Amino acid sequence: KKFIERHAGHPVKRTDLNGYSGPCYLGLDIGSTTGKAALIDQDGGLLYSCYRNNEGSPLLSAMLMLKEIYSHLPKGAVITYSAVTGYGEELVRAAFSCDLGEVETVAHCTAAEYFLPGVEMILDIGGQDMKYMRVHDGVINTVILNEACSSGCGSFIETFAQSLGLTAQAFSLLGIQAKNPIDLGSRCTVFMNSKVKQAQKEAVSVGDISAGLCYSVVKNALYKVIMLKNPSELGNKMIVQGGTFLNDAILRSFEIITGKEVIRPDIAGLMGAFGAALLAKNAFKKGMQSSLIRASQLEAFSVDTQIARCKKCTNHCLLTVNLFNDGKKLITGNRCEKGAGLDRQQTVPNIFEYKYKRLFQYQPLEAQNAPRGTIGIPRVMNMYENYPFWFTFFTTLGIRVELSPESNRHIFESGMDTIPSDTACYPAKLVHGHIMALIKQNATHIFYPCIPKERAEINGADNHFNCPMVIAYAEVIHANIDALRENGVVLHHPFLPYDNKKALAHRLFDEFKTFGITINEVKNALRLAWAEDRRFKTDVQKAGEEVLLFLKKTGGRGVVLSGRPYHLDREINHGITNVITSMGLAVLTEDSVSHLGHVERPLRVLDQWMYHSRLYEAADFVSRQDNLELVLLNSFGCGPDSVAAEQAKEIVNQKGKTFTVIKMDEASNLGAVKIRLRSLKAAMEAQKGNRVCQTTHEPILKNSFLIKEVRNQYTILAPQMAPIHFALFQEAVCSEGYRLEVLSHVDKKDIEIGLKYVNNDSCYPSIIVIGQILRALQSGKYDLAHTAVIMSQTGGPCRASNYLALLKKALRTAGFHKVPILSLNIARLERGSSFPLTLPLLKKSIMAILYGDMLMKILFHIRPYEINTGSTNQLFAEWMTRCKANIRQGNDVVFRENMHEIVRDFENIPIRDEKKARVGLVGEILVKYHPVANNNLVDFIEDMGAEMVVPGLMDFFLYCAYGGESDNRFLGGSKMRRVISHAFILYVERYRKMMRTALENSRRFTAPATIFEMAKL
């Protein structure tokens, strides 16, 4: 009752339209699913409002609302000025000659400020979008919009209500009265649908489902869109609005989850239109005449809409041509002025265009001047970084370079049938089409190398990896494009040490010696290639400096549009640079200004990816410039960007700069992108000389902690990954005097906590392990003054080595900044706080992992066939106890005997004489072994009547060690690392041989191959 009464206390001031005489100001908000209109008087009083579904036609919705307003307008009332906002702003403004158009974030902020002067936070949830704004002194300094999914928006809730045969209002009422809301998480609509159906099967009440969905809406907004870590970040003066918040259950869920009371105006669904009306009133000056269409003209209004394909450039944009009855024309869908029927005007600088032309300006040899033939190069991925190098290299050797065409939709579609996974990023998917294009161009040789590392460019960076897609996607191409073999095309996809000049020469000679080249020719070609590579990069930097000088002289502003080199591809960036320049903003690339930045290192994250190292330098430079803002282009499915984006955001936020991330995939709708960019420009204009620095004085986590000196005083918490193995590993560590505790219990609560503190674009394992640790620290079970946490790092190119960085931020945000973090790694990372791996501990750890492999292998092989239910698990538990005892002692003789006895004991379990399907489980290491992470997949497979086969955990460590050998052979790695890796493999295989011998002598089991045998496969 108090909740209802409190939220009834924020009505808009209303004026009776009947009998009103005087100026009126009209605001239209034409959204993605609905249209709203608000008419106000000179004092901001609401005279009239209307709200209707667009039903697929925003123009019709706007016209009907205008007719309705004109029909209710008294003779003495005159619409003096008008404004329109929302997704349909451009179309409606052109069609009905509205006086003013404004981006919707500004309109919503204007309305919020009217209701709550000094508002600090605005959250608007509409039909298909969410908008979160932080405001300081009336200036928007943060704008966040949902990227591409409408999960958790108004249409999402309405659809569910309709599927249950209820109106949205009735569905809401049931939700607010619910006693036991069901936990539906905050996943996308597809997953939510399946969860609701499962809940219905389990006879969960409609009210509890409604309440659960309302909680999911709020969690989605807070943790996935806003990425909220602490409710204090929301500020104190908060307004929630949008039609979705008219649902009392959602409003109540928001206040419960955040622990904060908010203001919801009684016109929450009309705030965009009301704000537009206020903007119209504020913009009107005496003597102005409104151009808004008159009532008499509405009757004759008509529009003829045609679809056409623009042919004025390689984009071939799909255009929507609107022809109005008064002769006006509006063209949408174009990415540049040509498509709009306009002549290209003198525009602000665009380094994207300059860099693209500079990158591919090279003229290949004529066929008669290429004695060693032709090689095709796909215009993809790292070729947007290295093409000048490779063109020069091959041309110098007398090989003609044939480049694939510029990317377009046809190229993408031509390779679509060969794409093995839809989870790949769009730049990777495009590779398939480019390879097919080169095959159609009759290329007999195609060069698409695997490049693990770029050249080291930034001093102080931890490493210079490429992302895994750049490193190895050529392997995917080789395995999945049969047309290569069918047409006799040789795909050259060697792993190359691009960061090691000497080793690169020998690898390239080995790869292309069939072309009749000598090693000296290769070395000479590489010398010229490196020189051209340097010229290209210097030219881009000079172009950046020239643009900066231009902006300084003209007082202009610009955007550093950062991303990967291949975001230069117009098909990937969907012509976003033309959108930016059309706003009068110059466009620079991160590598055109990164040389001018110098971020303070070490960073919170492991600075291991070359292109992100540039991003951090560029972010530092932008953070110190009043006339620049940073925008990051991010491809859907890009894992490393979830780490880098937060680090770049921290860098620019510390100096009061806005950080914008724009996600791109194969869909080319730039509507939401335009809103974000216009909001950014509005913020830039409003913030002139008034930056709000977000520098915090958060405590820095300890990066130097010697656990060996205080091993008896500290409890070390380790996240669970593989229950069988980690229970044994815990025994190994504790036997050396440490107080290690593996967090054995894991459930959905850990995942929920992880979602609060980890970027939701991070991979699932990071969310699970950090959630486990935070939940343990929040439990009150541990003395935080004597508690540490441990996290492993591989030092490889995937996100796993940055889990520690994510954990640092999570601990800091959650208030556990004094809890030290230990790193378990052999890559010499976090040297001041690495966990000491002594030889006795290493030996016991190897024994623990091999025991785990043995018991897991035998358990999964026997249990599906046991005659006496539970007998296998009982024997497994007994052997876990015996194995732990041997690990504590570290006795090799007992270890060998136990291996044979384990095989003997499990062979004596009575089993059924039948054959079941054997299902192999592969994939990400934590999800593969962690029952909660894989939804208890082993139990599920066994319940379905099959047998699960899971690779041993030791295989992973042997694979990592074998990398030292392959790095030395193919990538210029050190001989010392190869020797150490080989020694480690032999040491492990010595113990593994004891396990293998026991299995080889068994009747029921097979022995694993050695890593050397597997490497030959």
MARZALUM-591618 format. One record per residue (C-alpha): x, y, z. Coordinates in steps of 0.001 Angstrom, whole numbers, padded with zeros to 6 digits, always signed. Example, Ala and Ser with C-alpha at 12.3 -4.5 7.8 and 13.67 -1.06 7.14 Angstrom:
<atoms>
+012300-004500+007800;+013670-001060+007140;
</atoms>
This chain:
<atoms>
+000000+000000+000000;+002811+002412+000904;+004526+001546-002391;+001373+002370-004391;+000763+005590-002452;+004353+006767-002850;+004310+006298-006597;+000995+008065-006949;+002700+011253-005790;+004416+012307-009000;+001703+013524-011381;+002349+015896-014228;+000726+019318-014057;-002330+019216-016285;-004279+021990-018003;-007764+021472-019397;-007592+021790-023176;-011287+022599-023448;-011589+026364-023414;-007813+026867-023511;-006585+029758-025597;-002966+030516-026402;+000221+028983-027724;+000658+025194-027610;+003814+023173-028075;+003688+019724-029596;+006061+016858-028942;+006028+013607-030901;+007918+010471-029903;+007823+007935-032706;+009399+004804-031283;+010061+001344-032627;+006686-000080-031596;+004562+002860-030447;+003873+006502-031159;+003281+009109-028452;+002232+012730-028578;+002131+015427-025907;+000697+018945-026186;+001728+021451-023496;+000974+025051-022654;+003270+027996-022021;+003942+026810-018447;+004621+023179-019309;+001173+021973-018302;-000017+018915-020205;-002979+019867-022368;-003461+016640-024274;-001678+013346-024947;-002190+010260-027054;-000507+006900-027362;-000942+004286-030055;+000742+001180-031469;+002582+001773-034709;+001386-001521-036166;+004272-001451-038615;+003665+002093-039874;+005142+004943-037825;+003935+007452-040450;+000339+006317-040152;+000598+006394-036369;+001929+009956-036443;-000705+011101-038913;-003558+009665-036840;-002224+011320-033696;-001935+014663-035478;-005487+014341-036720;-006662+013486-033220;-004910+016478-031692;-006166+018885-034346;-009715+017584-033834;-009556+018404-030105;-007821+021766-030493;-010061+024718-029495;-010231+027710-031809;-008078+029889-029590;-005321+027315-029218;-002472+027348-031746;+000409+024902-032154;+003196+027440-032093;+006155+025041-032418;+006726+021310-032699;+009468+018760-032128;+009830+015085-032912;+012117+012439-031412;+012548+008657-031498;+013453+006106-034157;+011000+007651-036624;+012227+011196-036109;+013800+011677-039555;+010849+010218-041444;+008117+012015-039489;+009947+015331-039522;+010272+015166-043296;+006710+013980-043857;+004916+016471-041607;+007398+019371-041586;+008012+019314-037858;+010004+022319-036708;+012614+020501-034659;+014152+017049-034471;+016110+015920-031448;+017786+012687-030380;+015610+010840-027901;+018150+010749-025074;+018062+014540-024900;+014252+014553-024987;+014037+012033-022150;+016590+013929-020087;+014657+017162-020579;+011456+015535-019325;+013219+013953-016357;+014764+017260-015337;+011280+018790-015364;+010016+016256-012832;+013163+016033-010733;+015518+019016-010963;+019087+017843-010511;+018262+014320-011655;+021346+012079-011616;+020107+008859-013206;+017489+008120-015852;+016495+004613-016876;+014023+004385-019725;+012712+001001-020862;+010536+001177-023937;+009079-001341-026361;+012334-002679-027761;+015084-000616-026219;+016617+000520-022981;+018323+003825-022323;+020412+004550-019255;+021706+008060-018671;+023865+009576-015975;+023429+013324-015645;+025556+015959-013924;+024358+019562-013653;+021790+018913-016366;+024406+017530-018775;+024299+013916-019941;+027752+012457-019362;+026947+008756-019800;+024594+007128-022296;+024139+003360-022475;+021670+001606-024775;+020898-002069-025125;+022862-003377-028077;+020638-005552-030201;+018337-007696-028086;+014907-006569-026881;+014929-009093-024043;+013569-007332-020992;+011777-004538-022844;+008079-003775-023103;+007347-005912-026146;+009139-008795-024432;+006777-008683-021428;+003690-008043-023537;+004429-011045-025741;+004713-013320-022726;+001475-011976-021287;-000339-012596-024561;+001072-016121-024773;-000593-016775-021427;-003878-015272-022572;-003566-012145-020420;-003260-008415-020942;-000037-006797-019829;-001923-005057-017001;-003451-008289-015683;-000078-010032-015985;+001520-007220-013958;-001101-007408-011220;-000516-011139-010770;+003222-010494-010570;+003069-007889-007834;+000925-010235-005731;+003237-013242-006201;+004670-015007-003166;+007449-017110-004743;+008886-015489-007901;+010702-018016-010060;+014350-017369-010970;+014538-017015-014750;+017976-015386-014923;+018711-012562-017359;+019402-014403-020598;+018038-013510-024042;+014481-014072-025192;+015177-017487-026717;+016513-018903-023457;+013805-017147-021453;+011088-018773-023561;+012422-022236-022808;+012682-021445-019101;+009095-020228-018948;+007875-023355-020733;+009778-025514-018269;+008257-023570-015361;+004780-024123-016795;+005473-027861-017025;+006431-027778-013346;+003069-026157-012508;+004561-022826-011417;+001786-020256-011035;+001302-017491-013591;+001886-014911-010868;+005245-016405-009908;+006232-016535-013581;+005183-012902-014004;+007196-011829-010952;+010174-013874-012153;+010071-012174-015531;+009901-008776-013863;+013014-009579-011853;+014673-010739-015083;+013838-007443-016799;+015488-005492-014011;+018513-007792-013799;+018952-007555-017554;+018915-003753-017366;+021178-003501-014335;+023729-006223-014978;+023819-006685-018750;+023061-003222-020098;+024266-000880-017346;+026770-003449-015991;+026048-002190-012498;+028402-003353-009771;+027075-001355-006840;+023712+000433-006407;+025580+003535-005202;+026703+004031-008817;+023123+004988-009683;+023238+008169-007627;+020482+009467-005363;+018089+011372-007629;+016703+008705-009929;+013879+008612-012420;+012573+005509-014152;+010347+005902-017170;+009128+004309-020351;+005948+002309-020767;+007524-000780-019225;+007803+000957-015841;+004052+001470-015764;+004140-002196-014753;+004114-001933-010936;+005741-005350-010585;+008771-004241-012599;+008995-001003-010641;+008803-002919-007364;+011447-005393-008561;+013774-002500-009384;+013458-001007-005918;+013932-004371-004210;+017042-005306-006191;+018723-001887-005906;+017519-001092-002415;+016678+002408-003605;+013482+004395-003976;+012936+006023-007347;+010487+008421-008956;+008193+007189-011690;+006176+010025-013254;+002550+009221-013943;+003294+009826-017639;+006248+007392-017663;+005226+006143-021099;+004992+009675-022544;+008285+011115-021323;+009899+011218-024768;+006974+013133-026246;+006691+015373-023182;+010429+016138-023350;+010115+016918-027066;+007272+019332-026302;+009433+021049-023680;+012270+021300-026209;+009888+022851-028728;+008758+025381-026130;+012343+026237-025186;+013451+026543-028813;+010639+028878-029845;+011558+032535-030226;+009210+035400-030793;+008465+035896-034453;+009036+032274-035454;+006488+030569-037659;+005826+026856-037311;+006217+024758-040441;+004130+021886-039033;+001600+020451-041455;-001889+021926-041002;-005054+019968-040343;-006405+020700-043819;-003228+019357-045417;-003394+016091-043477;-006452+014982-045436;-004490+015125-048663;-001314+013604-047244;+000027+010521-048978;+003338+008774-049378;+004607+006389-052016;+007358+004101-050701;+009699+002304-053063;+012665+000012-052474;+015739+000482-054621;+019334-000670-054715;+021881+002156-054847;+024513+001689-057546;+026639+004764-056905;+029348+002944-054916;+030394-000563-053902;+028162-000525-050807;+025061-001148-052967;+022851+000030-050114;+019229-001056-050031;+017364+002264-050132;+013880+003161-049003;+012616+006035-051150;+009672+007963-049687;+007847+010248-052141;+005396+012630-050445;+002386+014196-052124;+003833+017720-051790;+006850+016757-053915;+009289+016201-051085;+011457+013102-051083;+013252+011292-048271;+015735+008505-048918;+016817+006273-046036;+019052+003234-045798;+021984+005007-047443;+025424+005035-045869;+026688+008104-047708;+025485+011264-049435;+025357+009581-052851;+022527+007277-051835;+020505+010214-050559;+020666+011833-053974;+023047+014520-052768;+026340+015630-054235;+029279+014909-052015;+030067+018058-050113;+033384+019139-048685;+033437+017029-045541;+035471+016822-042404;+038504+014499-042445;+037957+010757-042445;+041104+008717-041788;+039171+005486-042274;+038811+006364-045939;+042417+007530-046228;+043785+004418-044531;+041700+002067-046675;+042963+003675-049877;+046564+003781-048606;+046378+000138-047534;+045267-001273-050888;+046796+001247-053291;+049425-001173-054589;+049435-002224-058251;+050296-005895-058809;+052785-007102-061391;+051531-007815-064867;+051329-011552-065487;+054171-011457-067993;+056383-009738-065408;+055723-012347-062711;+058056-015274-063504;+057039-017176-060364;+053322-017062-060945;+050424-015640-058979;+049282-015953-055400;+045867-014939-054117;+045471-012990-050874;+042053-012625-049230;+041113-009090-048180;+040353-010184-044606;+041370-010099-040960;+045055-009222-040478;+045573-008284-044106;+044080-004957-043021;+047226-004633-040911;+049871-006500-042900;+048909-006239-046578;+051623-003682-047483;+054161-006075-045979;+052954-009179-047815;+052371-007378-051118;+055935-006068-051080;+057347-009445-050046;+055708-011420-052864;+056171-008724-055494;+059895-008545-054745;+060094-012308-055281;+058469-011948-058709;+055108-013313-057633;+051989-011508-058780;+049560-010715-055934;+045869-011108-056692;+043687-009517-054032;+040115-010621-053429;+037394-008002-054153;+036100-005511-051635;+033693-007070-049161;+029978-006898-049835;+026860-008878-049020;+027287-011113-052038;+030791-012114-050930;+029457-013015-047483;+026596-015071-048875;+028858-016904-051326;+030771-018492-048457;+027891-018918-046037;+027448-022655-046688;+030984-023369-045479;+030744-021530-042133;+030842-024241-039431;+029673-022136-036484;+027375-019152-036210;+029202-018029-033060;+032152-016803-035119;+032458-013040-035471;+031342-011435-038742;+034927-010633-039864;+035725-014346-039600;+032563-015358-041453;+033546-013047-044304;+036786-014978-044804;+034835-017869-046322;+033380-015633-049022;+036741-014107-049883;+038346-017526-050281;+035474-018572-052558;+035971-015365-054560;+039661-016151-055095;+038784-019676-056204;+036357-018190-058753;+039187-015895-059895;+041084-019114-060771;+043735-018655-058117;+045912-021783-057856;+047704-020669-054691;+046138-018705-051819;+048139-017253-048944;+046309-016892-045631;+048784-017367-042768;+048254-018071-039084;+049948-015285-037114;+050063-015900-033332;+051832-012621-032563;+052128-009204-034170;+055339-007226-034054;+055951-005808-030587;+054988-002145-030822;+054212-000808-027330;+056906-000627-024696;+055783-002054-021387;+052997-004251-022813;+052884-007766-021378;+052713-009454-024782;+051671-008862-028378;+049273-011663-029311;+046690-011573-032034;+043235-012778-031077;+042556-016536-031463;+040498-015942-034621;+043380-014191-036360;+045819-016772-035049;+044143-019893-036359;+041051-019208-038485;+042951-020328-041566;+042805-023830-040055;+039003-023575-040053;+039071-022480-043685;+041313-025360-044705;+039054-027901-042976;+035704-026576-044188;+036060-025301-047766;+036006-028411-049945;+036188-026222-053043;+039905-025775-052355;+040555-029468-052882;+037967-029856-055631;+039680-027126-057685;+043245-028132-056850;+043942-024877-055009;+046873-024864-052601;+046059-022956-049412;+049253-021748-047773;+048311-021339-044111;+051536-021734-042164;+051973-020613-038570;+054508-017813-038867;+056759-016025-036339;+055840-012546-037575;+057475-011050-034484;+060848-012726-035151;+062611-011551-038307;+065266-014262-038387;+062885-017144-037781;+060350-015667-040226;+062876-015804-043073;+063490-019509-042570;+059807-020366-042176;+058881-018505-045370;+061717-020160-047248;+060442-023577-046129;+056896-022690-047176;+057688-021282-050628;+060848-023069-051735;+058735-024930-054306;+058484-021550-056075;+062227-021812-056790;+063330-019086-054374;+066543-018943-052356;+066970-018012-048712;+068862-014857-049692;+066010-013769-051941;+063616-014284-049050;+065779-012218-046712;+066033-009382-049249;+062268-009435-049871;+061643-009320-046124;+063981-006334-045737;+061986-004382-048299;+058693-005593-046840;+059589-004356-043363;+060552-000982-044823;+057201-000682-046621;+055350-001752-043503;+057066+001044-041582;+056209+003580-044301;+052566+002581-044231;+052295+002927-040459;+054160+006236-040494;+051833+007595-043176;+048795+006747-041059;+050338+008442-038029;+051168+011547-040066;+047604+011644-041355;+046380+011539-037779;+048620+014409-036776;+047377+016453-039737;+043758+015917-038730;+044526+016923-035166;+046124+020128-036441;+043083+020761-038657;+040720+020351-035699;+042838+022672-033597;+042822+025375-036271;+039123+025101-037092;+037826+024433-033590;+036315+021196-034837;+035712+017967-033007;+036418+014367-033826;+035903+010748-032911;+038667+008190-032603;+036852+005205-034067;+038857+002333-032670;+038679-001390-033171;+040562-004109-035010;+042308-003319-038318;+039599-005233-040199;+036904-002906-038903;+038217-000726-041710;+036209-002999-044027;+033091-001067-045070;+031008-004245-045055;+031988-004830-041425;+031567-001250-040187;+028446-000715-042350;+029540+002761-043367;+029485+004126-039822;+032208+006641-040686;+029803+008401-043068;+027275+008682-040249;+029895+010324-038057;+031200+012736-040672;+027622+013724-041584;+027396+015067-038037;+030387+017308-038677;+032765+015134-036656;+036142+014063-038005;+037016+010360-037910;+040409+009102-036785;+041679+005555-036244;+043308+004384-033034;+046627+003713-034784;+046664+007276-036147;+046924+008689-032601;+048164+005823-030397;+051777+006939-030813;+050791+010191-029061;+049497+008441-025957;+051363+006893-023085;+049187+005072-020603;+050684+004319-017219;+051572+000654-016892;+051130-001936-015520;+047412-001872-016231;+044755-003688-014263;+044385-006183-017113;+047019-008403-018626;+048081-006261-021585;+048654-009169-023971;+046869-008316-027252;+048678-006036-029699;+045665-004169-031031;+044326-003588-027545;+047688-002199-026462;+047180+000410-029182;+043649+000990-027931;+044926+001758-024427;+047472+004234-025791;+044814+005896-027925;+042438+006000-024939;+045086+007785-022905;+045591+010358-025653;+041865+010938-026159;+041321+011301-022409;+043541+014399-022473;+041903+016064-025485;+038860+018307-025186;+037934+017927-028849;+038025+014116-029168;+035909+011197-027989;+036619+007470-028142;+034257+004992-029806;+035065+001281-029918;+033717-000918-032706;+033150-004405-031372;+032130-007475-033345;+029520-009713-031756;+031175-012793-030304;+034549-011113-029697;+035817-012406-026359;+039005-010370-025850;+037077-007109-026374;+035070-007748-023191;+038344-007375-021283;+039802-004527-023324;+036626-002440-023453;+036403-002144-019673;+040084-001207-019409;+039744+001475-022099;+036618+002766-020392;+038491+003116-017111;+041240+005091-018832;+038929+007652-020451;+036442+007841-017568;+039199+008894-015192;+039500+012123-017178;+035761+012680-017497;+035451+011397-021051;+032602+009333-022446;+033328+005831-023726;+031033+004335-026343;+030995+000736-027542;+029130-000080-030751;+028575-003724-031605;+028519-004803-035210;+027499-007997-036963;+026103-008938-040377;+022929-006891-039807;+023361-003409-041256;+020607-001441-039505;+022293+001726-038259;+019201+003204-036577;+020312+002491-033019;+023895+003424-033912;+022772+006865-035097;+020933+007444-031823;+024040+006588-029838;+026295+008766-031951;+023882+011713-031863;+023662+011282-028094;+027448+011305-027945;+027595+014494-029997;+024956+016126-027770;+027026+015179-024731;+030167+016585-026349;+028424+019885-027001;+026974+020062-023494;+030242+019139-021809;+032367+021859-023422;+034700+022948-020646;+032613+021048-018101;+034043+017566-017934;+033075+015459-014943;+036111+013451-013972;+035323+010039-012582;+038703+009529-011019;+038190+007381-007996;+040431+006832-005051;+039669+003140-004900;+042339+001173-003096;+044830-000648-005284;+044865-004395-004831;+048087-005867-003553;+050233-007137-006385;+052998-008390-004150;+052205-011105-001673;+054599-013860-000622;+052337-016651+000566;+055274-018933+001295;+056247-016787+004266;+052778-016896+005872;+051457-020218+004581;+050153-021290+008001;+048334-018006+008619;+046266-017646+005453;+043358-019617+004069;+043668-019767+000280;+040362-020001-001572;+040381-021666-004980;+037406-021813-007369;+036109-025201-008381;+036820-026478-011867;+037087-030281-011894;+035601-031786-008701;+037482-035097-008846;+040869-033621-009686;+040633-030556-007452;+039726-032579-004373;+042991-034464-004884;+044946-031327-005783;+043782-029704-002547;+045343-032621-000683;+048652-032084-002496;+048826-028395-001607;+047725-028841+001996;+050364-031532+002515;+052996-028870+001844;+051774-026722+004726;+049279-024474+002926;+045654-023998+003960;+044044-024375+000537;+040277-024702+000333;+038666-025547-002980;+035152-024104-003056;+033415-027383-003639;+029789-026222-003517;+028691-024385-006657;+025160-023453-007699;+023173-020837-009587;+023642-018295-006803;+027356-018170-007655;+026498-017471-011287;+024084-014720-010277;+026763-013030-008168;+029273-013407-010991;+026896-011674-013392;+026771-008677-011060;+030521-008170-011002;+031802-009447-014346;+031195-007962-017788;+028390-010086-019196;+030239-010344-022516;+032980-012237-020708;+032992-015983-021114;+030842-018170-018911;+033738-019721-016916;+034947-016314-015722;+031468-015522-014415;+031289-018836-012561;+034706-018758-010879;+034501-015120-009812;+030983-015667-008540;+032220-018580-006434;+034971-016521-004855;+032810-013486-004126;+030068-015591-002593;+032593-017256-000294;+034044-013914+000800;+030548-012529+001412;+029513-015560+003488;+031170-014370+006700;+032819-017766+007058;+036357-016512+006588;+038660-014132+008427;+039217-011649+005626;+042402-010372+007248;+043900-013838+006750;+042293-014960+003516;+043750-015003+000003;+042372-016246-003305;+044172-018085-006071;+043569-018044-009813;+045440-019871-012571;+046904-018193-015676;+048144-019899-018815;+049816-016929-020496;+048079-017853-023762;+046086-015649-026160;+042568-016407-024901;+040742-014596-022076;+041698-017118-019380;+044860-015289-018359;+042770-012189-017767;+040462-013866-015264;+042818-012558-012621;+042317-009001-013901;+038543-009490-013854;+038837-010819-010318;+040867-007780-009261;+038119-005456-010419;+035376-007593-008882;+037098-007709-005493;+037698-003970-005557;+034103-003220-006491;+032711-005618-003886;+034818-004070-001118;+037399-006856-000761;+040368-004834-001941;+042557-006034+000936;+042214-009684-000031;+045409-010668-001882;+045298-012631-005135;+047765-015387-005938;+048538-016412-009489;+049221-020053-010317;+051208-020000-013550;+054482-021001-015159;+054529-018091-017611;+056242-015712-015154;+053124-013577-014782;+052279-011608-011616;+055748-012337-010292;+055208-010556-007014;+052256-012732-006110;+052747-015999-007944;+052176-019214-006059;+055510-021021-005488;+055654-024373-007316;+058355-026373-005531;+059508-029758-006834;+057792-031718-004032;+054529-029859-004684;+054907-030334-008439;+055350-034063-007966;+052326-034378-005694;+050242-032241-008044;+051116-034520-010965;+050128-037537-008878;+046832-035824-007988;+045955-035019-011597;+046837-038513-012816;+044812-040100-010039;+041953-037847-011081;+042303-038861-014738;+042398-042528-013829;+039400-042458-011494;+037329-040283-013845;+038083-042522-016820;+037186-045735-014999;+034181-044281-013168;+032547-043024-016376;+033304-046304-018169;+031931-048692-015515;+028992-046833-013962;+026641-046949-016998;+026900-050760-017019;+026877-051632-013286;+024433-054303-012181;+024304-053143-008564;+023301-049483-008625;+025684-047341-006613;+028486-049903-006410;+030770-047918-008736;+030307-044677-006815;+030964-046478-003530;+034233-047960-004756;+035175-044596-006266;+034723-042895-002868;+036919-045515-001198;+039656-044997-003710;+039481-041223-003403;+040371-041642+000270;+043254-043997-000507;+044592-041739-003268;+044570-038745-000943;+046645-040679+001567;+049242-041532-001079;+049361-037935-002305;+050133-036719+001192;+053032-039186+001385;+054232-038733-002196;+055375-042369-002392;+056098-043507-005970;+055956-047227-005157;+052502-046913-003615;+051406-044783-006573;+052351-047569-009014;+050693-050237-006895;+047538-048179-006510;+047189-047771-010257;+047134-051523-010725;+044821-052060-007748;+042352-049427-009022;+042102-051281-012336;+041731-054650-010563;+039029-053432-008154;+036908-051776-010831;+037270-054789-013132;+035680-056882-010398;+032477-054800-010354;+029680-056829-011940;+028491-055163-015166;+025935-055890-017871;+027208-057371-021108;+025930-054729-023482;+027267-051972-025706;+026110-048412-025309;+026739-045352-027418;+029906-043584-026322;+029685-039787-026313;+032899-037749-026353;+032967-034482-024459;+035316-031734-025658;+035359-027966-025301;+036362-025219-022898;+038265-026723-019991;+036107-025550-017083;+032777-026207-018778;+034010-029654-019778;+034792-030781-016225;+032483-028636-014077;+029095-030340-013508;+027218-027113-012763;+028771-025323-015743;+027767-028087-018148;+024353-028639-016545;+025365-032059-015183;+025943-033352-018686;+027568-036609-017561;+024524-037554-015494;+022231-036588-018353;+024119-038721-020892;+024128-041687-018548;+020423-041268-017811;+019811-041316-021563;+021481-044724-021777;+024906-043755-023083;+028475-043619-021816;+030406-040362-021488;+034068-040207-022495;+036012-037224-021157;+039694-036520-021951;+042107-036459-019032;+043029-033155-017428;+046719-033994-017747;+046312-033914-021527;+045727-030163-021248;+048955-029567-019324;+050935-031773-021690;+049478-029877-024630;+050587-026581-023078;+054067-027987-022455;+054337-029324-025983;+053753-025768-027147;+057322-025025-026088;+058581-027569-028609;+056400-026378-031486;+057156-022725-030716;+060860-023414-031044;+060446-025392-034268;+058006-023090-036071;+057714-019722-034307;+061202-018765-033219;+060662-019741-029595;+063618-020117-027278;+065626-023343-027108;+065678-023101-023337;+061892-023191-023169;+061923-026193-025484;+064376-028024-023244;+062359-027223-020113;+059093-028217-021782;+060566-031487-022979;+061938-032254-019531;+058531-031583-017969;+056790-033856-020483;+059240-036693-019787;+058794-036229-016045;+054999-036397-016338;+055095-039305-018763;+057238-041226-016244;+054311-041187-013816;+051761-041518-016578;+053466-044692-017753;+052544-046306-014442;+048889-045522-015165;+049201-046536-018801;+050804-049887-017953;+047997-050708-015527;+045374-049882-018155;+047155-051765-020943;+047079-054919-018835;+043350-054598-018136;+040420-056336-019822;+037994-053419-019799;+040016-050253-020253;+042229-048557-022868;+045363-046582-022126;+045852-042952-023225;+048427-042121-025896;+051524-040101-025094;+051608-036445-026109;+054277-037278-028715;+051993-039889-030287;+049090-037443-030320;+051250-034743-031917;+051826-037001-034920;+048096-037363-035626;
</atoms>
